[in-house]
Amino acid sequence: MSTTKCPQCSKETEHAFRPFCSKRCADLDLGKWFNEEYHLPGDSPALGDPEEQ
């Protein structure tokens, strides 16, 4: 059986926090989303309403 590794610290995951090993690692990941360190692939974000320009 293979073990899943935490994407933050590479420790073995805990069922309660999957895919992370702890609440701390889950919170660190959430913080990266809030700080816009991660993004979804796709179109670039709009710089404003084109009608305003």
Secondary structure, DSSP 8 states (H G I E B T S, - for coil): ----B-TTT--B--GGGTTSSSHHHHHHHHHHHHTT-S--SSS----S-GGG-
